[in-house]
Amino acid sequence: MKSFLWVSAWLESVGFINDVPGWILAPLGLFLTFLFIIVPSSMVVAYLDRKVSADFQARVGPNRAGPAGLLQSLADFLKLLQKDRQNKTSWTEELWLGIHTIALYSTVAVLPLGSLMLLVDTDMSVFLPFWAALVLALGTMLLGLSQKTVSGWYGGMRVATQAISGAFPALVTMICVGLPAGSFRWSGVIAIQGASPADWIAFSNPFQFIAFIVFVVSGLVLLAIPPMDAALSSPDISGGVSAHLSGRRLILFKLGRFYSFYLWAVIASVLFLGGWRLPAGLSEHLLDQGRITLLHILELSLLMLKSLGLILIVIWGARVNPRTRVDQITDFAWTVLSPFALFALIGACLIVGWGVLT
């Protein structure tokens, strides 16, 4: 029941009974994670994205919905809810949009958000979100094929092609992390890292730093994130899969696109940037004091700062670089990212082997 301690602590803090069975705590934990972490994060990133883009293009950006435009994301959400469908949809499109969404948000169960917020911590935990990303690409492709339009069909095929080319280097770099950790558990990966950047896996040696860069860029390819989003761009293919989505369906699709980006940033932060690791002794001190809620807040805040910082760096890069064509993206993944990923893996193996021998 250790994985559900944070839910129990939250229930107790707001006055509910804390003797709740696990079959209730598990779905409640997923709901709370989605409602209070993922949705607010999506609104914050959407606002910062528009502000950063406006700064680069010498524009004002959102400034009317709330103070300094802080409520613009909420205004956009409410506006989309009021829109009607532009065209009739088939049951197959609704089916694959549902499968696409379920496959994506099922990863909330394995999302690492703190030492006591690990609902699933097994030897395959690191790979579960990765496979979900591949299922997401497959669902996006089938969603495009079900629309029976040129933009949807080609958009879906391009997303699937990108996903395959980005999956290989991403998988190789994840193995690079498992070598020094000796495990693919979230807890095992965090255990070998410290709070200081010098103790993060990304900066432990040059090979792991290469693996970190390749992992982040491979995620952009795998998930079709700007500037690697030609498969979903309006100028290139009239919007691709999302061209015929509107209203609530478009909200669902866009929120899913953000969550996939957010998920990848969290995974990168945990694998390479120390995750929620606090200064030595602080976690143990808070546990001994019984201040579990404060420990949750500190670990989650630290992880969110790292993840949102990484997202902002990617957004900055997307705004200063032109959108890349799909053929250039796949060629880059196979001829640049994959060789560098293999080079990082060989180097990581040599370093781990040398350490064992000495």
C-alpha positions in Angstrom: 0.0 0.0 0.0 3.0 2.3 0.0 2.1 3.5 -3.5 -1.2 4.9 -2.2 0.1 6.7 0.8 -0.1 10.1 -0.9 -3.8 9.5 -1.6 -4.5 8.4 2.0 -2.6 11.5 3.3 -4.7 13.8 1.0 -8.0 12.2 2.1 -7.0 12.6 5.7 -5.9 16.2 5.3 -9.3 17.2 3.8 -11.3 15.4 6.5 -12.1 12.1 4.8 -11.6 8.8 6.5 -8.2 7.4 5.7 -9.1 3.7 6.0 -10.0 3.3 2.3 -9.5 0.1 0.3 -6.9 0.0 -2.4 -9.4 -0.6 -5.2 -10.8 2.8 -4.4 -7.5 4.6 -3.8 -6.0 3.5 -7.2 -8.7 5.1 -9.5 -8.9 8.1 -7.2 -5.2 8.6 -7.4 -5.3 8.5 -11.2 -8.2 11.0 -11.2 -6.5 13.4 -8.8 -3.3 13.2 -10.9 -5.1 14.1 -14.0 -7.3 16.8 -12.5 -4.7 18.6 -10.3 -1.5 18.0 -12.1 -1.9 17.3 -15.9 -4.8 19.7 -16.7 -3.3 22.7 -14.8 0.1 22.0 -16.3 -1.4 22.0 -19.8 -2.9 25.4 -19.3 0.4 26.8 -17.9 2.4 25.5 -20.8 -0.2 26.7 -23.4 0.0 30.2 -21.9 3.8 30.2 -21.7 4.0 28.9 -25.3 1.9 31.8 -26.6 3.9 34.3 -24.6 7.2 33.0 -25.7 6.1 32.9 -29.3 4.8 36.4 -29.0 8.1 37.6 -27.6 10.1 36.1 -30.4 7.8 37.6 -33.0 7.6 41.1 -31.4 3.9 40.7 -30.5 2.0 41.3 -27.3 0.5 37.9 -26.8 -2.6 37.1 -24.8 -3.4 40.0 -22.5 -7.2 40.4 -22.2 -8.5 37.2 -20.6 -7.6 37.8 -17.0 -4.5 39.6 -15.6 -1.8 39.5 -18.3 -3.8 37.0 -20.2 -3.5 34.3 -17.6 -7.0 33.0 -18.2 -6.5 32.8 -22.0 -6.2 29.0 -21.9 -9.4 28.7 -20.0 -11.1 31.0 -22.4 -9.9 28.9 -25.4 -11.2 25.8 -23.6 -14.7 27.2 -23.1 -14.8 28.5 -26.6 -14.1 25.1 -28.1 -16.7 23.5 -25.9 -19.4 25.7 -27.6 -18.4 24.8 -31.1 -20.5 22.4 -33.1 -19.1 19.7 -35.4 -18.1 20.8 -38.8 -19.0 17.5 -40.5 -20.6 14.2 -39.7 -18.3 11.6 -38.3 -18.3 7.8 -38.7 -18.4 5.4 -35.8 -14.9 4.2 -36.7 -13.5 7.7 -36.2 -15.1 8.0 -32.8 -13.9 4.5 -31.9 -10.2 5.2 -32.8 -10.3 8.6 -31.1 -11.5 6.8 -28.0 -8.8 4.1 -28.3 -6.2 6.8 -29.0 -7.2 8.6 -25.8 -7.5 5.5 -23.6 -4.1 4.3 -24.7 -2.5 7.6 -23.9 -4.0 8.3 -20.5 -3.5 4.8 -19.3 0.1 5.9 -18.7 -1.0 8.0 -15.8 -0.9 4.8 -13.8 2.9 4.5 -14.4 3.7 8.2 -14.3 6.6 8.7 -11.8 5.7 11.8 -9.6 7.5 11.1 -6.4 9.0 8.5 -4.1 5.5 7.8 -2.6 3.5 8.4 -5.7 4.6 5.4 -7.7 1.4 3.4 -8.4 3.5 1.0 -10.6 7.1 0.3 -9.9 8.2 -2.9 -11.6 11.2 -4.0 -13.6 9.4 -2.8 -16.8 8.1 0.5 -15.5 10.5 2.6 -17.6 9.3 0.9 -20.8 5.6 1.1 -20.2 5.2 4.8 -21.2 7.4 4.2 -24.2 5.2 1.4 -25.5 2.1 3.6 -24.8 3.7 6.2 -27.0 3.9 3.7 -29.8 0.3 2.7 -29.3 -0.6 6.3 -29.4 1.1 6.7 -32.8 -0.8 3.6 -34.1 -4.1 5.0 -32.7 -3.4 8.3 -34.4 -2.7 6.6 -37.7 -6.0 4.6 -37.5 -7.8 7.7 -36.5 -6.6 9.4 -39.7 -7.5 6.4 -41.8 -11.0 6.3 -40.4 -11.6 9.9 -41.5 -11.5 8.9 -45.2 -9.9 12.2 -46.2 -6.6 12.9 -47.9 -5.3 15.0 -45.0 -6.4 12.5 -42.4 -5.0 9.5 -44.3 -1.6 11.0 -45.1 -1.4 12.6 -41.7 -1.9 9.3 -39.9 0.6 7.5 -42.1 3.2 10.2 -41.5 2.7 10.1 -37.7 3.2 6.4 -37.8 6.3 6.7 -40.0 7.8 9.2 -37.6 7.0 7.1 -34.6 8.8 4.1 -36.0 11.9 6.1 -36.8 12.0 7.9 -33.4 11.3 4.7 -31.4 14.6 3.0 -32.0 17.0 5.7 -30.7 14.7 6.4 -27.8 14.7 2.7 -26.8 18.5 2.5 -27.0 19.0 5.5 -24.8 16.6 4.1 -22.2 18.9 1.1 -22.0 21.8 3.4 -21.4 20.2 4.5 -18.2 19.4 1.0 -17.1 23.0 -0.1 -17.2 24.4 2.0 -14.3 21.2 1.7 -12.4 21.1 -2.1 -12.7 17.3 -1.8 -13.0 14.5 -0.4 -15.0 12.4 0.5 -12.0 11.7 4.2 -11.4 13.0 3.8 -7.8 16.2 2.1 -9.0 16.9 4.9 -11.5 16.4 7.6 -8.9 18.4 5.8 -6.3 21.7 6.2 -8.2 21.2 10.0 -8.7 21.5 12.9 -6.3 20.0 16.4 -5.9 23.1 18.1 -7.4 23.4 18.3 -11.2 26.8 16.6 -10.9 25.0 13.6 -9.6 22.5 13.4 -12.4 22.9 10.6 -15.0 22.9 13.1 -17.8 26.1 14.7 -16.5 27.8 11.5 -15.1 29.8 11.0 -18.2 29.9 12.3 -21.9 28.1 9.2 -23.2 25.1 9.6 -20.9 24.9 13.3 -21.9 24.7 12.2 -25.5 22.0 9.7 -24.6 20.1 12.5 -22.8 20.1 14.8 -25.9 19.2 11.9 -28.2 16.4 10.8 -25.9 14.8 14.3 -25.8 15.1 14.8 -29.6 13.8 11.2 -30.3 10.8 12.1 -28.3 10.0 15.0 -30.5 10.2 12.7 -33.5 8.2 9.9 -31.9 5.4 12.1 -30.7 5.5 14.7 -33.6 6.2 17.6 -31.4 7.3 21.0 -32.9 9.5 21.5 -34.8 9.1 17.8 -35.8 5.4 18.1 -36.4 5.1 18.3 -40.1 2.6 15.4 -40.1 0.2 17.6 -38.2 0.9 21.0 -39.6 -1.6 23.1 -41.4 0.7 24.4 -44.2 2.1 21.0 -45.1 -0.9 18.8 -45.0 -3.9 20.9 -44.1 -3.7 20.0 -40.4 -3.4 16.2 -40.9 -5.4 14.1 -38.5 -6.7 17.1 -36.6 -8.0 18.9 -39.7 -11.5 17.5 -39.3 -11.8 17.6 -35.6 -13.6 20.4 -33.8 -15.2 21.3 -30.5 -14.9 18.7 -27.8 -13.1 16.2 -30.0 -10.5 18.8 -30.8 -10.0 19.6 -27.1 -9.5 15.9 -26.4 -7.0 15.6 -29.2 -5.0 18.7 -28.3 -5.0 17.8 -24.6 -3.7 14.4 -25.6 -0.9 16.0 -27.7 0.1 18.1 -24.7 0.0 15.2 -22.3 2.3 13.1 -24.5 4.8 16.0 -24.6 4.4 16.4 -20.8 4.8 12.6 -20.2 8.1 12.6 -22.2 9.5 15.6 -20.3 8.7 13.9 -17.0 10.3 10.7 -18.1 13.4 12.6 -19.3 13.6 14.4 -16.0 13.4 11.2 -14.0 15.8 9.2 -16.2 18.5 11.8 -16.7 17.9 14.9 -14.4 17.5 13.5 -11.0 13.7 13.5 -11.0 12.3 14.4 -7.6 15.6 13.8 -5.7 15.9 16.2 -2.8 19.1 17.2 -0.9 20.6 14.3 1.1 18.7 13.5 4.3 15.8 15.8 3.7 13.4 13.1 2.5 14.3 10.8 5.4 13.9 13.7 7.9 10.4 14.5 6.6 9.4 10.8 6.7 10.7 10.5 10.3 8.7 13.6 11.2 5.6 12.1 9.6 5.3 15.1 7.2 4.3 13.1 4.2 2.1 15.8 2.6 5.1 18.3 2.7 7.3 15.6 1.2 4.8 15.1 -1.7 4.7 18.8 -2.4 8.4 19.3 -2.4 9.2 16.3 -4.6 6.3 17.0 -7.0 7.3 20.7 -7.3 10.9 19.9 -8.0 10.0 17.4 -10.7 7.5 19.8 -12.2 10.1 22.6 -12.4 12.5 20.4 -14.2 9.9 19.0 -16.6 8.3 22.4 -17.4 11.8 23.9 -17.8 12.7 21.2 -20.3 9.4 21.8 -22.1 10.1 25.6 -22.3 13.6 24.9 -23.8 12.0 22.7 -26.5 9.4 25.4 -27.2 12.2 27.9 -27.5 14.0 25.7 -30.0 10.8 25.1 -32.0 10.2 28.9 -32.3 13.7 29.7 -33.6 14.0 26.7 -36.0 11.8 26.1 -39.1 9.5 23.1 -39.2 11.2 20.1 -40.7 9.7 18.0 -43.5 8.7 14.4 -42.7 11.3 12.9 -45.0 14.0 15.0 -43.4 12.8 14.0 -39.9 12.9 10.2 -40.6 16.3 10.6 -42.4 17.6 12.5 -39.4 16.3 9.8 -37.0 17.9 6.9 -38.8 21.2 8.5 -39.9 22.0 10.8 -37.0 20.0 10.0 -33.8 20.3 6.2 -34.2 24.2 6.1 -34.6 24.6 8.5 -31.7 22.3 6.4 -29.6 24.3 3.3 -30.4 27.6 5.2 -29.7 26.2 6.3 -26.3 25.2 2.7 -25.5 28.6 1.3 -26.4 30.3 4.0 -24.2 27.9 3.4 -21.3 28.6 -0.4 -21.5 32.4 0.2 -21.5 32.1 2.5 -18.5 29.9 0.2 -16.5 32.1 -2.8 -17.4 35.3 -0.9 -16.5 33.9 0.0 -13.2 33.0 -3.6 -12.4 36.4 -4.9 -13.4 38.2 -2.3 -11.2 
